């Protein structure tokens, strides 16, 4: 394994975030869409793909140690979707600015 410690931490966080964010997207879709709209989404087929694509994209990002730490803390501290997503906003590059 030639990844740095930071890259390993990033990859673990991304792998954990993928399924959580997919679950949040599904919950939001179920709460806001009609049964017909949900059927068009084919959630059973698209959810795993969404998760995989998120993880792949996330793991290729160059994240700072602060951003990786935000991911780790948000995953540990936030169990509900809205607070998790709000917490992850702190990982934006411009969120560190005073």
N, C-alpha and C positions, 0 to 999 in steps of 0.2 A: 504494500500500500504506500504509494508515494504522495498521498495527500497530506497537507499540513493539518495540524490539530484544528485550526479554524475551519478548514474545508470539511473535515470529518464532522465537526459540530454542526456546521451548516447543513450537511447532507442528512444528518439524523433529524434535525429540526424540520427540514423540508419534507422528509418522508413521513413525519408525524403530522405536519400541517396539511398535506394533501388530502388524506381521508377526512379530516375534520372540516376543511373548507368545502369539500364535496358534500358532506352531510348538511352543512349549513345552506348550501345552494339548493339542495333537494328540499329541505324544510321550507325555505323561502318560496320555492316554486309551488309546493303543495299548499302553502298558505295564500298564495296570490293568484294562482291560475285555475282555470276551469278544468274539469276532468278531460275535456277534449284537448285542451292545450297540453296538459300533462301527458296524454297519450302520444301526442306528436313528439314529445321530448325523448321518448323511449328510454326512460331513466335507467332501467336495468342494463341496457347496452351502453349508454353514453357515460354513466357515472364512473365506471372503471377507467374509461379512456380519459375523462376529465382529470381524474386523480393522477394517472400516469403522466399526462402532459404537464400538469402543474409541477409534479416532482421533478421531471426532467428539466423543465425551464428554471425552476428554483435552484436546482443543484448546479446549474451552469452559470449562475450569477456570481459576480464578484461582490461579496458582502463584507462590510467592515465588521470588526469584533463587536462594536456597539449594536449593529443590526442583527447579528447572530444572537446576541444576548437578548435583544428584544423578542425575537422569535421564541427563544427558550423560556423566557419569563412568561410571555403571553400563553404559551402552551401549558405551562404549569399552573398558572393562576386563574385563567379564564375558562370556565366550563360551558358557558352559554355563547351562542353565536354572535350576537350583537356586541357584547363586551370584548370577545376575542377579536373581531374584525376592527373594532375601535382601537384596541391595544396594538394591533399590527400596524396601524397608521403611524405609530411611533418609530417604525423601522424605515420610513421614507428617508432618503438622504438629507432632505431639507429639514427634517424634524429635529436634528441635532443643533441647528442654528439657534443662537440665543434670542 
